[in-house]
Amino acid sequence: MDRDRLAFQAAPAKSSTAAPQVDGAYNISIGYLRAFITVLVLAHHAMLAYCPFAPQPPVSLTAQPRWWQAFPVVDTARSDLFSLLVGFNDVFMMSLMFFLSGLFVWNSLQRKGIGVFLRDRFLRLGLPFVLVAVFVAPLAYYPAFLQTGATSGFAGYARVWLSLGNWPTGPAWFVWVLLAFDCIAVLLTLLMPKWCDSLGRLTAPASRPIAFFALLVALSAAAYIPMELAFNYLRWSAFGPFTFQTSRILHYLVYFLIGAGVGAYGVNRGVLAPDGKLVRRWPLWILWSWLAFALVTILAIVASTTHLGSRAWETGADLAFSLSCAASCLAALAFFTRFVRSRVKLFDSLRDNAYGMYLVHYAFVSWLQYALLAAPLPAIAKGCLVFLGTVALSWGTVALLRRAPVIARVV
């Protein structure tokens, strides 16, 4: 079923040579990078309850603003370190996920045809999204209801939940948006059958990673800055269970389509060539990613404090966001392409279960955070316990569920 074409997941490697396999075959570095980003998502959500900027617990789930949808549980223990890590993740993590998800879209479309491609995507993305929305999300947000001090039990929670006006799904928003992007790729294929080949040639030059970086920054900034100025970066849109970060939706589409172009040209050619300049200069890209993050952090703080309301400073912070996002994405790609060349059994298991872990982890995060509310521990200890517990429980649960062939076929 070509699992290596799915977001976060890849099929077992056909061989374990010293370098990633070419084009259609399994690519070890991309498979493990997908798994790593999934673990990063788990860490991100585990740390949110302990960040200094986390809001106070809600007095009611229906009261505005509904920050509890991003912070199901809020602890009094806080850590500035977690704030820094969450900020760094927030800049690039989801963009890289969409880029990785786009890498195999064109090859999959060409091989399967539009009909089979759409059928597979609705099975592997649409069905899990519905199941997560119906079962996992309400379970994950129940601790938020308990933290309001409510004593009406699950029946009272159900009444409040159904009165919200929308259906929060937590991190599963990524799954439906990815399905929507796949449908856009299909529409582009119908209108312009060679669109991805042309985009691949545009992103191809292996000897010019700076040119690729500039292209990525320019396109993403053009998509992001007008949206951020219109809606601001905190705005989320919700239509029933379909939610997305309003200012970043076109930015994410750019990363998905650029990923599709890179994949069409060849995962082991062009900018991601194992012997290319991007990979050889991985230390410089990591250094640049840190510097770019420092830049966006400084500009964002200034734009939201000293120069609050200044469009010029806000635009500068938005441009720095685009720079930092692209730099961190390329640094991660360069590092994994350079150093991940052979398989490890433990990482194979993580890779195979990563998609399922993404789907179920939010419930484990919120309940572990809730269980530790009264524990006399520092924020660092609580965050680490929640993270490790979430990884272990999510990994074990999904590995057990995937023993059923019908579930393994989907996740």
N, C-alpha and C positions, 0 to 999 in steps of 0.2 A: 504493500500500500504506500510505499515511498514516504516513510516517515521523515526522511531528511528534508522533505519539502514543507514540513509543518513548522509553524512558529514554535520555538523553544525545543523542538524535538528532532531527532535524527535516527535513521535506521542503523543497525550494526554495521560497522565498517567492513568492507570487502577484503581489505588487507591492512597491514600495519607497517607500511613502509616508512622511511625516515622523513618523508614530506607528505603533506596532504595530497589526496587524490585529485585528479584533474576533472573539472567541469561536472559531468553528470554523476560521478562517483561520490561516495561519502567524503566529506571534508571534516577531519578531526577537529581542527582549530575552531571552526564555526560551530560545530556541535557542542564543544565544551564551553565556548563563549556564551552560547544560548543558556546553558545550564548555569553558568556563573551569574549572568544577569538575573535569572530567576531567583537565585539565592540572594542577590543584592536587593531584589524587590522584597523578599521576606525580611531581610535585615532592616530595610527602610521602614516598613510598617511596624516592626517590633520596636523601633526607636521613637516613633512619633509621640507616644504617650509621655515621654520623658524629656521632650524638647522645651526649652524656655518659652518659646512662642506658642505652645499648645494652649488652647483656650480653657476657661473654667468648665467644669462639667455642666451639661445642660440642665435647666430646671424642668424642661419639657421637650419631648421630641418634636413637637409641633411649633415651638417658638423659633423665631428668626433671630439671627442667622443660624442655620442648621450645621454648625461646624462638626457636630457629632458624626456626620457622614464621612468625614475625613479623619476624625479622632474619636472612634467608638468608645475608648476608655482614656481618661486623662488622670495621671498620677500627680501627687504633690511633689514627688522626687523629680528633680530636673538636672540635666547635664548639658553644658555648653558644647562638649565634644559631639554629642548626638546631633545638636543643632547644625554643626559644621558638616557632619557626614550626610545628614538628610538634605542639606542645601546642595552639596556636591552631587548627590544622586539625582536630585530633582532636575538639575540642569540638563542631564544627558540620558538618563536611564531609559525612559520611555521612547525617546527618539531612536536610540540604538536598537531597541526591541523592534520597532517598526522597520528599521533598515534591514535587520537580520531576517525579518519575516518576508521582506520583499525579494530577498536574494534568489529564491528558487521559483518565484511565481512564473517567470517567462518560460523556463524549461518545462515546468509542470503544465502550463497551458499548451505548449507546443506538443508535448507528448500525449496528454490525455484528451485534448480537445475541450471546447468550452463547456459542453454539457456535463461530461464526467468531472471536470474541474469544479464546476459549481456544485454538483452533487456532493463531492468529497468535502468541499469547504463548509457547506451547510451541515453536513454530518459531524465534522470535527470541530467546528466553531459554533454554529448555530445551536445544535443540540446541547452541548455543554453549557452555553450561555443560559439557556432556558433552565436547565437543572440547577445551576448555581444561583440564578435569580430566585427560583422557587424555594430551594432548600438551604443553601449555604448562607446567602446574604441575610435572611431573617435570623438565622442562628448566630451569625457574627455580630449583629447589631443588638441582640438582646441584652448584653452587658451595658450598653449605652442606656437602655431603658431602666435597668436596675440602678445605674448610677444617678438617675434623677430622684431616687428615693421612692419610686413607685412600689406599691405593695399589692397591686391588683393581679399579679401573676401573668401567665402567658396569655390568658384570655383578654386581659386589659391591654397587654402589649399588642395583640392582634388588632384590637379596635383602633388603637392609636396608629399602628402601621398602615391600616387601610384608609385612614383619614388624612394621610400625608399629602395626597395629590400626585405623588410619583412613587416609584418603586426603587429605592436605592439598591444597587447591586455591587457596590464596593469596587475592587480592582477588576472585576469582570467587564468593566466598561471597555477595556482594551480588546477583549475578544470580539465584541460586536462591531467595534470600529474597524478592527482588522478585517472582519467579514465584509464590511461596507467597502473598504479599500480594495479587496479582492474583486468585488463587483465592479468597481470603477475600472480596474485593470481589464476586466472582461469587456466592458463598454468601449474602452479605448481600442481594444483588439478588434472589435466589430467595426469601429469607425476608421481606424488606421492600423491595418494588420501588421505593419512593420514598426510601430511606434517604439517598441522596447529595444529593437535592434539599433534604431537611430539613437536612442538615449544611451545605449551601451557604448556606441562609438564616441559619444560626447564625453563619457566618463572614463574612456579607455586608457589614456597615456600613463603607462607605468613609470616613466621617467620623470613625471611631473606631479608628484603628490600635492605640491603647493597649489597647482592649478586646480586640482580636484577639490582641495580644501576651500579655495576661493569660490569655486562654483557652488559648493554646498552652502557656504556662508551666505552668498549673494541670494540664492534661491530661497533659503529658509528665512533670511531676514525680510525679503520681499513678501513672504507669506505671513510672517509672524508680527512684524512691527505694526502694520496698520490694524491688525486684529487686536493687538494688546492695547494700542492707543484708544481703540473704540470700546473695548470691554474690560480692560485691565486683567492682570494675570491671575487674579483670584476667582474670576467669574467661571461658573460651571453652568451648562445648559442641561436641562432634564426634560425628557418626553417619555413619561411612563418609566420603564426600566432602562431607557436609553439615555445615558449621561455622557458628557465629554467636557473637557476643559476648553472653553469657547475660544480663547485667544490662541491656543496651540493646535487646533484641529488641522488647519492647512499646513502648518509647520510639520506635523507628523505625516501628512500626506506626501510632502516633499521628500522626507526621508524614506518613506516606503517606495516611492517611485524611483528615487535615485538608487536604492538597493536593488530594485528590479532591473534597472539598467546595468549596474555592475554585474549582477548575476547573469544577465543575457550575454554580456561580453565574455564572461568566464570567471568563476570564483577564484581561480588560481592564476588569472591573468590580470592585466591592467593594474589598478591601484593596489590590489590585494595579492599581487604576485609574491610568492615566498622569498624571492631574491631581489625584490624591487626596493626602491629608495625608501618608501614608507616603512617597510619592515626593517631594513638595515639601520634606519635612523630612529628606531623606537625610543631610545632615551630622550631625544630631543622633543618628540611628540608628547611624552609623558610630562617633561618639564614645562612645555608650552601649555598643556592642559591645566597644570597647577597655576601657572601665571594668569591664564585666561580666566580661571575661576576666581582668583583673587581680584581681578579687574571687575568682573561682573558683580562680585559681592560688594566691593567699595562703591561702585556706581549705583547699585540698587539701594544701598543704605542712604547714600547722599540724596538720591532722587526721592526717597520716601520720608526723609527727615528734613535736612537743611533746605532743600529745594523742592519740597512737596508742592505739586501742582505745576512744576515747570515741564513743559512738553519737550524741551531740548534735552534736559537731563534724563527724562523718562525714555526718550528715543535712544540716547547714548547707552543707557542700561540695557535696553532691548537689543541693540546691536552687539553689545558685549555678551549678552546671553547667546546669541547666534554663534559668536566666535567660540565661546566656552563649550557650547554643545558640540560643535563640529570637532574641536580639538580633542575633547575627551573621547568622543566616538572613535576617531582615528587612532588615538593612543591605545585604546582597548583592542582595536582590530590589529594594530601593528604588534602589540605585545603577544597576543594569543597566536597570531600567525607565525611569529618568530620562535616561540618557545614550545608550543603545543604541537608535537610532531608524531607522537605515539600514543597508543591507547593505554588506559589504566582501568582495571575492572571496576573499581569503586566509582570512578567518574563516568564510566559507561552506564552504571545503574542510575546515577544522578541525572545524567542526560536523558535517559529513557523515561524517567519519572517526573522530569521537570515541569512539563506542561500540566500534568495532573496536580502537582504541588502548587503551581500558581492558582489553579482553580479552587482548591480547598483551603489554602493556608489562612485566609482571613479569619475564619472561625476560630482556629487555634490561637492566632495572635490575640484577638480580643478577649477570649476566655482566660488565657494565661495572664494577660495584663490585669484583668479583673481579679484573678485569684491572688495576685501579688500586691494588691492595693494596700493591705494592712501590714505587709511584711516590713520590718524595720531594716531595710536594706537601702544602700545608695542607688541612685539612678543607673549608674554603670552596671552594677550587679543585676538589677532587675532587667534592664534591656538585654544583657547577654543571656540571662536565663530564658527570657521570652524568645529570643532569636534561636537559641539552641533547641529549646523545646519545640518550637514551631517547625524547624527543619526536621527534627527526628519524627515528630508526629505526622507531618505532612508526607514525608518520604515513606514512612512505614505504612501509612494508610493507603497511599496510592499504589505502592508495590503490592500490597495485599489485594486491592481491588482489581489490579491489572492481571491477576491470575485468572479472572474470568475473561474468556476470549472476546466476548461482545464489548466489554469495557476497554480491553487492550486495543481493540480495533479503533476506538475513538480517541483515547488518551495514551 
